[in-house]
Amino acid sequence: LGLHFGHIIVHCSGHQMRLRNFLGISVVMLGTGLVLHCSNTMLMNTDLYSFPYVLVSGGAAGIVLAICYYIVDAYRAPEWTWKPFMYFGMNAITVSN
């Protein structure tokens, strides 16, 4: 999933096209996972990492990625709104205050 979202960033130009691709694949994944679970075709079980679990968690992560991408890159929010989250993505060994 990360490879696919990275492929979107590299090969799609423009914020609108990237956001449309992020949200499109994420909503399809989330919907497919929920339909599989709710129809009792395949139950979502986190211990086994079932197919519906992977689809639902990947779809939800893609939607969060699209929201973060919009706030930071497309909307160009002020630095104080996203700067605290930068530390979550850093390696703990390299962060020294």
Salt bridges, closest charged atoms under 4 A:
GLU79 OE2 - LYS83 NZ 3.34
